Amino acid sequence: MKRKQSLLLLLLIISIVSIFVLSSCEVTLRTATKAEINEDGELIINYSDGTQDNLGVVVGKDGTNGTNGTDGKDGIDGTNGADGKDGSINITNNTDNSIALASSKGFKSSVSIYCTYQVYSGYGTLTTETNSAGSGVIYKLDKENGDALIITNYHVVYDPSSVNKNGISEKIQVFLYGSETIDSVMEATYVGGSMYYDIAVLQIKNSDILKRHDVEAVTIRNSDTIHVGETAIALGNPRGTGLATSSGIISVDSEYLDMKGADDVTDVSFRVMRVDTPINGGNSGGGLFDIEGKLIGIVNAKCVESDIDNIGYAIPTNVAIGAVENILYYCLGTTQENVKKPLVGITVQGKNPYAEYDESTGYTNLFEDVTVISVSEGSLADGVLKADDVIKHVKVNDYDKDITRMYMLIDSILHARIGDTITLTFERDGVTHQENFTITDKNVILY
């Protein structure tokens, strides 16, 4: 296919040259007699009067000058890119195969979820039954014992009209990919969740289906390493018809989405990634995966407006897993059902934002000065931090990170438990300082 295209290009060039010569030369008739491509990929035109024209490179050589073979692997970076002629075909096939492979890997960790609620009918104490559908991913798996912990959205398992005082579905059914039949249902119980993070954790115990099926816990990727333009694959249960896949790219790596919470009353603000991946009802709670089948987010919303196309949202893994681990720490095996969010007592803002291209990786990264705007009276930070302090580094347990964007500091708080110490490094008037803040039960809120 590629060689045929080159010949068509060659014939077109010969025709153009002949027309030009015949129409512009009145004394000496010069016509093209032969056209050939030399070893350097240059097009050479020979004429009847013995002269030649070199029209430059038209075919790549060893992946250096080819249209699709500019120095890279399989025609992208030239390491294995023999002559660049077939680079575009290789790229296309590799991309298609990669999405298929990533989807297959993701399906091993994905589930469809169906919830049943008893809700007030509006006529006194009469109740009626209602149903909803969503998705989830397997976070922890004990295959030998048939146990699993499932991540989903809080709004997947919550209905504000439920007769249950916590609004959670009293009947949660879970299915594996390829086994979405009534005889393969797994009953799940609610561990805990947060409307403010839109994350919930479900538990499955002693399931023979988990024991005998080819399933695995999801592989987590650090969402701070995600860049705009990367492949974003959504695996979920659109329209409640069973697990399916769709693909697109990351449009925005981090932003805030303001909307009503699952109770349709409370104002919430979620940190999300924006994607152009097709998202539909039933995808909620499902995984967003990268090209290697690693989890990068939990799908939770889409923009539904007549003049808006391809805007969906997912909670980044660093937020989702932070909330999940908090839930497991405080709720698993207890009567507690909420996230316990630590509070240091500062309000921060990103100032002096800028973008910087990294030649070593080929990606553009965003940076900002994470600056203290205010300090709450009586808080842990009161009398320690001041307005205009710039937070440079945070350490809490295993979370040890330079702070280059505001969300990194906010995400870090979820890693702290009662009794833990948060260490903040900050700059004030050009001088670096470091302070420790120990979390007590007075410094947490149910969230």
BADRENNU-756032 format. One record per residue (C-alpha): residue number from 1; residue in one letter; x, y, z. Coordinates in pm, 1 decimal, decimal comma. Each point is the difference from the previous one (the first is absolute). Layout:
N
    nr   rest          u          v          w
   NUM      A          X          Y          Z
...
# end
This chain:
447
    nr   rest          u          v          w
     1      M        0,0        0,0        0,0
     2      K      276,2      241,1       89,6
     3      R      192,8      -68,5     -322,2
     4      K     -308,6       54,6     -213,2
     5      Q      -48,3      336,4      165,5
     6      S      364,2       90,5      -78,5
     7      L      -52,0      -89,9     -365,2
     8      L     -311,9      213,6      -20,2
     9      L      196,3      286,6      149,1
    10      L      276,6      -59,0     -251,9
    11      L     -236,5       -2,0     -299,2
    12      L     -160,8      319,7      118,7
    13      I      338,1      172,5       28,8
    14      I      102,4     -113,6     -351,3
    15      S     -321,0      138,1     -146,6
    16      I       46,2      334,6      172,9
    17      V      362,5       26,9     -118,3
    18      S      -95,0      -81,5     -359,1
    19      I     -275,3      260,7       -5,8
    20      F      228,5      263,7      144,1
    21      V      277,9      -68,2     -251,3
    22      L     -225,9      -15,2     -305,1
    23      S     -185,0      318,7       88,9
    24      S      298,1      214,2       99,9
    25      C      272,0      -94,7     -249,5
    26      E      -47,7      150,9     -346,0
    27      V      348,0      -47,6     -153,4
    28      T      123,8     -334,4      130,8
    29      L     -249,3     -284,0       44,2
    30      R       93,3     -189,4      318,4
    31      T     -211,8     -294,6      109,6
    32      A       40,5     -240,1      289,3
    33      T      129,7     -335,9     -118,9
    34      K       65,3     -183,8      327,4
    35      A      -72,6       31,1      370,2
    36      E      173,1     -197,7      271,9
    37      I       55,9        5,6      376,2
    38      N      366,3      -22,9       99,7
    39      E      146,5     -175,6      304,9
    40      D      -54,2      311,9      210,7
    41      G     -373,5        0,2      -74,1
    42      E       26,8      302,8     -232,5
    43      L     -216,6       29,7     -313,4
    44      I      219,8       56,0     -310,4
    45      I     -162,1      113,5     -328,9
    46      N      199,9      -59,8     -323,5
    47      Y      -80,7      208,2     -310,2
    48      S       39,8      -48,2     -374,2
    49      D      277,3      260,5      -15,2
    50      G      215,8     -197,1      247,3
    51      T      -68,2      223,5      301,5
    52      Q     -134,7     -108,5      340,2
    53      D     -209,1      147,3      281,7
    54      N       25,6     -117,8      359,2
    55      L     -341,9       53,3      163,5
    56      G      116,6      -99,8      348,0
    57      V      -83,8     -283,0      236,5
    58      V     -333,1     -172,7      -62,5
    59      V       67,0     -339,9      164,4
    60      G      151,3      -54,4      345,3
    61      K      325,0     -185,3       46,1
    62      D       51,2     -221,9      310,4
    63      G     -271,7      177,8      192,7
    64      T      179,4      335,1      -19,0
    65      N     -183,9      190,6     -268,8
    66      G     -316,1     -206,0      -46,8
    67      T     -332,3      174,6       47,0
    68      N     -103,5     -245,0      269,7
    69      G      345,4     -119,6      102,8
    70      T      169,5      281,1      187,6
    71      D      246,7     -158,8      227,8
    72      G     -201,6     -240,0      215,4
    73      K      -98,2     -344,3       93,7
    74      D     -214,7     -168,2     -270,9
    75      G       32,2      305,9     -218,8
    76      I      -54,1      256,4      274,1
    77      D      346,2       57,0      143,0
    78      G      220,8     -178,1     -249,5
    79      T      161,6     -259,9      231,9
    80      N     -168,6     -279,1     -195,5
    81      G     -154,5      216,6     -271,6
    82      A      126,9     -151,4     -323,2
    83      D      -37,5      262,9     -276,2
    84      G     -317,7      154,5      143,9
    85      K     -215,2     -131,9     -286,1
    86      D     -231,6     -210,8      213,2
    87      G       11,4      211,0      315,6
    88      S     -359,4      120,9      -20,5
    89      I     -138,0     -351,7      -39,7
    90      N      203,7     -128,9      295,5
    91      I     -109,0      290,3      218,8
    92      T     -367,6      -56,4      -75,9
    93      N       14,2     -372,2       63,3
    94      N      196,6       41,2      320,3
    95      T     -247,3      258,8      133,3
    96      D     -302,0     -216,4      -80,4
    97      N      160,4     -306,0      154,3
    98      S      108,2      194,7      307,5
    99      I     -353,6      121,5       67,8
   100      A     -129,8     -354,8      -40,7
   101      L      267,7     -140,0      231,5
   102      A      -53,9      273,3      257,7
   103      S     -375,6      -60,8       -8,6
   104      S       49,8     -373,5       44,8
   105      K      224,7       57,1      298,6
   106      G     -242,5      250,9      148,5
   107      F     -297,3     -233,6      -41,3
   108      K      168,5     -248,1      235,3
   109      S      -36,3      259,5      275,7
   110      S     -335,2      152,7      -99,7
   111      V     -351,7      -72,9      123,1
   112      S     -352,1      110,2      -77,6
   113      I     -215,8      101,4      296,0
   114      Y     -377,9       -5,3       43,9
   115      C     -171,3      154,0      301,9
   116      T     -351,8      -39,2      136,9
   117      Y     -161,5      252,0      236,9
   118      Q     -317,5       23,3      198,2
   119      V     -113,5      360,9      -38,9
   120      Y     -290,7      200,1      132,1
   121      S     -275,1       19,6     -257,4
   122      G     -134,6      335,3      116,7
   123      Y     -319,8     -145,1      143,4
   124      G       53,1      -16,0      374,6
   125      T      213,4     -295,8      102,9
   126      L      -43,6     -199,4     -320,1
   127      T      318,9     -105,7     -170,2
   128      T       91,9     -120,1     -344,4
   129      E      307,9     -157,8     -155,0
   130      T      240,0      177,0     -233,6
   131      N      321,2     -107,9     -168,9
   132      S      322,6      152,2     -132,7
   133      A      309,5     -121,7     -182,9
   134      G      365,2       94,6       13,5
   135      S      351,8     -135,7      -13,3
   136      G      302,5      -68,0      218,5
   137      V      352,7     -137,6       17,3
   138      I      156,5     -269,1      216,2
   139      Y      243,3      174,8      233,8
   140      K      104,6     -289,9      225,9
   141      L      -41,1     -369,7      -71,6
   142      D       45,1     -313,5      209,6
   143      K      -73,4     -252,2     -272,9
   144      E       60,0     -304,7      217,3
   145      N     -272,0      104,7      244,3
   146      G     -221,1      167,5     -259,8
   147      D       21,3      343,8      166,1
   148      A       21,1      336,9     -174,9
   149      L      -22,1      371,5       67,4
   150      I     -168,3      201,3     -275,4
   151      I       35,0      373,2      -76,5
   152      T     -297,7      182,9     -147,4
   153      N     -167,4      341,4       17,8
   154      Y     -196,8       95,7      307,3
   155      H     -288,6      109,9     -220,9
   156      V      -17,2     -348,7     -153,9
   157      V     -106,4     -158,5      331,0
   158      Y     -184,2      298,2      155,5
   159      D     -354,7      124,8      -57,7
   160      P     -129,7      301,0      195,4
   161      S     -352,3     -151,6       -7,5
   162      S      108,5     -328,5      159,6
   163      V     -176,5     -106,8      318,5
   164      N      342,2      -89,5      141,4
   165      K      121,8      277,8      227,9
   166      N      338,9        4,5     -174,0
   167      G     -164,8      -11,3     -344,9
   168      I      207,4     -300,8     -107,7
   169      S     -149,3     -279,3     -210,4
   170      E     -106,5     -301,4      203,3
   171      K       66,7     -234,4     -291,7
   172      I      325,1       43,9     -196,6
   173      Q       73,3     -257,1     -269,3
   174      V      332,5      -27,1     -179,9
   175      F       94,8     -182,9     -321,0
   176      L      333,6      -77,3     -166,6
   177      Y       69,5       63,2     -367,1
   178      G     -127,6     -290,3     -210,9
   179      S     -210,0     -135,7      287,5
   180      E     -285,4      248,0        8,3
   181      T     -277,3     -254,6       52,9
   182      I     -222,6      -51,5      301,6
   183      D      172,5     -324,7       96,6
   184      S      333,5      189,4       25,2
   185      V     -113,6      276,6      232,4
   186      M      212,7       98,3      301,0
   187      E     -159,9      173,6      296,4
   188      A      198,4      297,4      134,3
   189      T      -21,9      196,9      322,5
   190      Y       73,7      367,9       57,3
   191      V      321,4       78,6      192,3
   192      G       -6,8      379,6      -12,2
   193      G       16,0      302,3     -224,5
   194      S        4,7      374,0      -45,5
   195      M     -243,7      221,4     -189,7
   196      Y      268,2      271,5       -9,4
   197      Y      248,7     -225,6     -182,5
   198      D     -272,9     -205,4     -175,8
   199      I      182,7     -317,8       99,1
   200      A     -142,3     -313,1      164,6
   201      V      148,7     -336,9       92,4
   202      L     -189,4     -331,1      -24,2
   203      Q       98,4     -339,5      135,6
   204      I      -57,6     -350,9     -135,9
   205      K       63,5     -297,9      225,5
   206      N       50,9     -370,0      -75,2
   207      S     -109,7        6,9     -364,3
   208      D       46,8     -320,0     -198,8
   209      I      -23,6      211,9     -314,9
   210      L      308,6      199,6      101,1
   211      K      180,9     -320,5       87,0
   212      R      -41,7     -161,7     -339,5
   213      H       -1,5      293,6     -244,8
   214      D      299,8      170,3     -162,6
   215      V       -5,0      326,5      194,0
   216      E      262,9      221,1      161,6
   217      A       31,5      315,0      206,7
   218      V       42,2      312,7     -206,4
   219      T      348,5      142,1      -62,6
   220      I       17,7      358,7      127,5
   221      R      192,9      279,4     -172,3
   222      N      106,2      319,6      175,8
   223      S     -233,5      258,1     -155,2
   224      D      259,0      277,2       49,9
   225      T      194,5     -157,5     -289,6
   226      I     -285,9       37,3     -248,5
   227      H       33,8      247,3     -286,6
   228      V     -251,8      164,0     -228,7
   229      G      -48,2     -195,7     -321,4
   230      E       56,3     -344,8      149,5
   231      T     -242,3     -277,6      -86,0
   232      A     -295,3      -29,1      240,9
   233      I     -203,6     -323,5      -15,2
   234      A     -328,5      -22,7      190,3
   235      L     -124,9     -343,9      103,5
   236      G     -349,7        3,2      139,9
   237      N     -362,9      -99,5      -17,7
   238      P     -164,0      257,1     -233,0
   239      R     -379,8       -3,8       16,0
   240      G       24,2     -298,7      233,3
   241      T       47,8     -239,2     -292,8
   242      G      328,8     -155,8      112,9
   243      L      367,5       86,9       -5,4
   244      A      130,0      177,6     -308,7
   245      T      298,0      212,4     -103,0
   246      S       44,1      343,6     -156,5
   247      S      314,3      202,7      -61,2
   248      G      121,4      357,3      -38,2
   249      I      266,7      221,9      151,3
   250      I       69,0      206,8      309,8
   251      S     -118,7      352,8      -79,8
   252      V       89,8      165,6      333,2
   253      D      213,7     -175,4      260,8
   254      S     -147,9      176,7      304,2
   255      E     -283,2      243,2       62,1
   256      Y     -289,6       51,0      240,5
   257      L     -359,8      -91,4      -77,4
   258      D     -271,5      175,3      203,6
   259      M     -338,0     -172,3       14,1
   260      K     -269,4     -136,2      229,1
   261      G       92,6     -306,5      203,1
   262      A     -178,4     -335,2       -3,5
   263      D     -270,4      139,4      229,5
   264      D      -90,8      261,4     -266,0
   265      V       31,7      269,8      267,7
   266      T      359,2       36,6      117,9
   267      D      246,6      203,9     -207,0
   268      V      317,1     -198,6      -62,5
   269      S      323,6       61,0     -186,7
   270      F      186,2     -297,8     -146,3
   271      R      357,8       -3,6     -128,8
   272      V      -26,4     -175,2     -333,5
   273      M      171,3      -74,7     -328,0
   274      R     -188,6      102,4     -314,5
   275      V      -14,8     -251,6     -286,3
   276      D     -156,2      -16,0     -345,1
   277      T      -64,5     -372,9       48,2
   278      P     -369,7      -85,6      -55,8
   279      I     -167,7      -21,7      343,6
   280      N     -360,6     -105,3       53,2
   281      G     -238,9      -77,5      282,0
   282      G      120,9     -321,0      167,7
   283      N      368,8       84,4      -53,7
   284      S        1,4      163,3      344,8
   285      G      240,4     -168,6      238,0
   286      G      183,9     -179,8     -278,0
   287      G      369,2       19,9      -68,9
   288      L      182,8      241,3     -228,1
   289      F      310,8     -177,6     -128,7
   290      D      317,4      100,4     -183,8
   291      I      141,8     -170,8     -308,9
   292      E      166,9     -263,5      220,4
   293      G     -321,7      -91,6      178,4
   294      K       95,7      178,7      321,7
   295      L     -268,5      181,3      197,3
   296      I       32,0      379,4      -19,0
   297      G     -343,0      104,5      124,3
   298      I     -355,8      -84,3      102,3
   299      V     -261,0      129,7     -246,4
   300      N     -265,0      210,3      174,1
   301      A     -167,6      258,1     -226,6
   302      K      -55,6      141,3     -346,3
   303      C     -116,7      333,6     -138,3
   304      V     -348,9      -28,3     -148,0
   305      E      -86,9      309,8     -202,6
   306      S     -127,8       36,1     -355,4
   307      D      300,1      206,2     -109,0
   308      I      267,5     -208,1      180,8
   309      D      172,5     -309,2     -139,9
   310      N      240,9     -250,7      152,2
   311      I       53,3      142,1      348,1
   312      G       19,0     -268,7      267,4
   313      Y      163,0       -7,5      341,3
   314      A      186,6     -246,4      219,1
   315      I      136,2       23,5      354,2
   316      P      382,2      -38,5      -20,3
   317      T      142,9     -307,1      172,8
   318      N      195,3      207,7      251,7
   319      V     -329,0      142,3      127,9
   320      A     -202,9     -319,7      -34,2
   321      I      255,1     -228,7      166,1
   322      G       64,7      254,5      274,2
   323      A     -371,7       -4,7       80,2
   324      V      -20,0     -379,8      -28,9
   325      E      289,1      -60,6      239,2
   326      N     -151,8      247,1      245,7
   327      I     -332,3     -186,8      -18,4
   328      L      166,1     -337,9       50,5
   329      Y      199,7      128,9      297,6
   330      Y     -296,7      148,8      184,1
   331      C     -297,8     -202,2     -127,9
   332      L       93,2     -360,4      -83,1
   333      G     -122,3     -217,4      285,0
   334      T     -152,8      296,1      188,4
   335      T     -330,5      188,0        5,7
   336      Q      170,8      312,9     -140,2
   337      E     -100,1       73,5     -362,8
   338      N      167,9      331,6      -89,5
   339      V      338,5      138,2      -94,8
   340      K      175,2      172,6      289,5
   341      K      169,4      298,9     -158,9
   342      P      287,3      164,0      192,4
   343      L       13,5      379,4       17,8
   344      V      318,9      202,1       38,8
   345      G     -191,4      326,9      -16,4
   346      I      135,6      179,4     -305,3
   347      T     -154,6      121,9     -323,8
   348      V      236,1       -7,4     -297,9
   349      Q       -0,5      134,0     -353,4
   350      G      213,6      -65,6     -306,1
   351      K      185,8      314,8     -103,1
   352      N      239,7       86,0     -284,4
   353      P     -101,7     -299,5     -216,2
   354      Y      212,7      -90,9     -301,2
   355      A       66,5     -283,6     -245,7
   356      E      341,3     -146,1      -72,1
   357      Y      101,2     -240,4     -276,4
   358      D      223,1     -287,7      112,6
   359      E      229,2     -101,5     -288,5
   360      S      103,8     -322,1      175,9
   361      T     -358,9     -133,8       10,3
   362      G     -164,4      195,5     -281,0
   363      Y     -282,0      111,4      230,1
   364      T     -112,3      343,7      110,1
   365      N      -44,5       31,3      378,5
   366      L     -194,9      256,9      199,6
   367      F      128,3      173,9      312,8
   368      E     -127,8      251,3      254,5
   369      D       95,6      146,4      337,7
   370      V     -225,2     -163,0      260,2
   371      T      -57,1      300,7      223,4
   372      V     -173,8       30,8      337,2
   373      I     -292,5      243,1      -24,9
   374      S     -134,3      -24,3      354,3
   375      V       41,2     -194,4      325,7
   376      S     -297,8     -108,8      211,8
   377      E       -1,7      123,1      357,0
   378      G       61,5     -277,0      252,0
   379      S      117,6     -246,6     -266,2
   380      L      323,7     -199,8       -6,7
   381      A      153,5      262,8     -229,0
   382      D     -110,0      296,6      210,3
   383      G      307,6      193,3      113,2
   384      V      228,5     -215,1     -216,4
   385      L      -86,5       70,6     -362,7
   386      K      -81,6      342,4     -140,6
   387      A     -158,3      144,6     -309,6
   388      D      241,4        6,3     -297,4
   389      D      201,7     -300,4      124,1
   390      V       74,3     -223,3     -300,1
   391      I      -29,2     -376,3       64,1
   392      K      287,9     -184,3     -166,8
   393      H       -9,8     -355,4      138,0
   394      V     -226,5     -228,7      202,3
   395      K       66,7     -329,2      174,1
   396      V     -259,9     -218,1      168,6
   397      N       68,0     -371,6       41,9
   398      D       95,2     -133,3     -347,2
   399      Y     -112,4      316,3     -177,8
   400      D      320,9      200,9      -44,7
   401      K      -25,0      254,5     -277,2
   402      D      114,9      334,4     -133,7
   403      I     -305,4      222,6      -36,6
   404      T      -13,4      156,6     -346,3
   405      R     -378,7       19,9      -36,3
   406      M     -271,1       82,1      250,2
   407      Y     -182,2     -332,0      -28,0
   408      M      310,6     -191,1      113,0
   409      L      -19,7      159,4      343,9
   410      I     -375,3      -56,0       24,4
   411      D       32,8     -365,6     -105,8
   412      S      270,9      -61,7      259,8
   413      I     -233,8       70,6      292,0
   414      L     -196,3     -320,3      -67,1
   415      H      309,4     -204,0       84,9
   416      A        6,6      121,1      361,5
   417      R     -171,4     -191,8      280,2
   418      I      -68,6       99,5      358,2
   419      G      338,2       -5,7      176,3
   420      D      199,8       57,8     -321,1
   421      T      230,8      296,0      -58,2
   422      I      -13,7      220,1     -309,4
   423      T      330,8      172,1      -77,9
   424      L      -22,0      314,7     -210,9
   425      T      297,5      177,0     -154,1
   426      F      -73,4      358,7     -102,8
   427      E      167,8      323,0     -104,1
   428      R      -56,5      332,5      172,7
   429      D      178,9      311,1     -122,0
   430      G      250,7     -215,5     -185,5
   431      V       86,2     -212,4      306,5
   432      T      -87,7     -370,9       17,8
   433      H     -180,0     -129,1      311,2
   434      Q     -132,3     -338,5      110,5
   435      E     -282,1      -73,6      246,2
   436      N     -170,6     -315,8      131,0
   437      F     -375,3      -30,8       60,9
   438      T     -137,0     -299,4      192,4
   439      I     -357,2     -100,6      -78,6
   440      T     -232,9      -62,2      295,4
   441      D     -367,2      -99,3       10,1
   442      K      -76,5      372,0       41,1
   443      N      157,1       72,8     -339,9
   444      V     -215,5     -231,2     -214,3
   445      I     -350,5       32,0     -142,7
   446      L     -236,7     -258,9     -143,9
   447      Y        3,4       60,9     -370,5
# end
